[in-house]
Amino acid sequence: MKTGDQFDSLSPIDYRYWDEEAAKYLSENGFTRYKLLVELALVRVLARRGICSYAVVKEVEAACGQITTTEVYEEENRIQHDVRALVNCIRAKVSAAAKLYIHLTATSNDIIDSANAVRSRNAIERVLIPTLTKLEGVLVDITLREAETVQVGRTHGQHAVPITFGFAIAGYVSRLGDSIETLKALAEKLPGKFSGAVGAYNAQSLFFDDPEEFEHEVLAELGLAPAECSTQVVPPEAMTRLLCEVTVAAGILANLADDMRNLQRTEIGEVGEEFEAAQVGSSTMPQKRNPINFENVKSCWKIVAPRMVTVFMDQISEHQRDMTNGGSIRTHPEIIAYMVHMAKRLARTMKKLTVDRASLERNLAMQKGLVAAEPLYIILAAQGHSDAHEKVRKLTLQAQREKRPLEEVVISDAEMQPYLEKMTPYQRQILSNPSLYTGIAAKKAKAVALHWKQKLEL
């Protein structure tokens, strides 16, 4: 085990993106604590069933409170088995009478898989979901504040019809809200196991007529329910689904970060990250204000997403168990750890986001009213024009070629006069001021924001 200078670490999650809250559950120290909790839960149930005394429980509880990961690793180096090393460390700190009951009827993965379920559930429920909920609150506030701030919509990187900036953010409020709810449900369903070396309760059946009930009791100490049917390992699908949803949520954050990064481009300039007084954007270009926080979130997503391939590969274990996931499964908690970093960083950055209304107006006007082409074509079609789309397409080409506003070109076209006369005042206004053509973007943005604000009690 590595000791000493943190910069001797190999992984950026340790020396650059380490999070104290996440480490309580996802670090090796956290893993040791949770494995000790499972061993202690076993002894408690043994005492409740009259197999050992409650004095043994007190001894084991005291011993578990003293054990460090360092001493477990030292013992593992000696005997070359991680869980037995943990057991030996407990046994070394209790009386001879108590030693008999440490790990009694358990196999290694009764301890490992149950510990992984509890710590992953707790990391999700106590750290990740609160962090994502905080981000959701920030996005809700932006949505409500900017619900009526008109912005040109963009599809395929090109100007489309107008929306509002609040509406653009509301899409992320909805997507992230759904993911938070899914994470809650999946975390609650993580199962444990206490069914022995092949999952058939062989060892437990030596002592108990109701080994399945015994499993229920041990896992209940940890707030877990057992899987319906295990082998030596718990069925991997529940954890796979949970980590898959973490990765889905990471994709939502990366998408939001990418949008905000692109809106900060010099030639767009619709939003901006707040820069600290002494912050430097470039080592050589002093004027730069690089969107580093949004870029970091996107970059970390590129770490998280491929990790799911390993998770899916670890779904396969031959017969009742093999060890081809022995090393790879240890990396799974890093998916959650990186996601915690991403969510916290994005929440801080979005909270300080500035919106440049002048740039929003400039960009909407950039194409001289061409964004009104859609309503114009629809109005013409509704009035009976036989080839409305083609007519408007030619008018837009003329406007671009002559560098004139679309409305001006339409007004000067003789064929358009009878159609212009039949337009309602509102339809006519849209040609002059396309910013009026936002549909129900503002209303929808507010409704989405208020829905999730109430549902998540923000």
Phi, psi and omega in degrees: 000135181293138173227167175092216187302128180299335182279003167277352179294152180264331186262135176300335180296339180269318186257350183233322185244019182298139180232125185298318180297312181295324183297333178303330184250323193260348179284171176294325174297318177297318179299317178300314181300319182287326174295322177295324177298323179291316178300321179291321178300321179299312182294323179299317181288324175301319178293319181297330180267006175080012179282324176223172181273164177288342174296325177296319179301316180297320178298313182294320178299316178296319180296316181297330179287346183257344188283137178248157177297325180302314182289329176296316179294324177297319178291323178297321177300330181280317188252349177065038174209121189291313183287320177296328175298317177299315180299316180298323179294322176293313182301328181290346185247011179233170181289166179300323180294322183284333183303329185300334191257356179288123175070015183297125180076356185270151166250167187305316185280348166301321181281309186296309185292323178291320177296318179297321180296314183293313184290325177292317177301313182294322178296320179292311187286326187262340183239301187292310182297315175301324179291316178295325179293323175297315176299317179301320178297320177297316181293323176298316180299317179296317181301314181292320181293323186251020185301328183249011178279107187291137179220145175288134175285158181225129170230138183058027181077005182247154177298133177245219178268160184291148170229204168234156180297323177299322178295320178299319180286329180301327177301321178285327175302314181294313182296314182291322178301315177300320182291322177300314179297320179294319178299318178303311183295317182289323179296322180294335186268359181298122182267161170247189175207149171210060188239011170089191194294331177233006178088004184259012177062031183302306183292319181297328181291343175293335187244332190233139174283343182235064185301329179291322177293323176301316177300315178303316184293318180296313183291330178297330176300335183256002183075024181247160168247153180282154170295153181301318181207119180250166165256220172292337179244156176289144176307131189280353190296321182297315179292323179298315179296319180297311180294330176296318179290325173302318180291323175299314179298321177299323178295323177297315179296319180294323178295314177299314180299320180296317178298314181294323178297315180293325178289348176269358179306145184309316184281352177254299170059034183276335177225169178207146170280143175286128179263139174290159185302322183257008186290140179249132181269331182211148180284346183233339182245096188299339183280349189291141173231076187288143180280060191295327181292317177293322179294324179295319178298315178299319182295318180293326175300325179291342171279315187291311188303313180292339179297335180294335176299317177297318179300315179295322178293328179285357176293337185262126176219125187292136176052232183275348173165141166229181185247023180289352174256009188302319178270319187293326183293338179291344179272348185302318181299338180295335176300314179292319182298315177297322181295322176300314178301313181301314184293318180294317182294319181291324178297316179297318185289316181293329180297331182257012183295135175254144180245124183264099184292328178296320178291324177299315180293318180299316182292324178296324182274354188304323185264016174054048174084003181298337180292350176275004181298321181297306180298326179298313181296319181294319179297315179299316180298318180295332179274358174104009178297133188287338181213062189297317183298315181293322179298313181291325178301316180293323178295322180291322178297321178295317180297320179292318183294320183268356180056046180241154175298145181302317181302318181297318179294319180297314182298326183276358181268119184299322182298335186275347188302311181297328179287322178296322181294331182273353181290147174287161178304321180294316179298322180291323180296325182299322178297323181280327186220084183299345179294346176283344186267069180245011180058228178249032184305313182295315180297316180295318180301313180296318181296316179297314181298316182291325177300310183284332175298319179285316185295320182263004178054051183280000000 
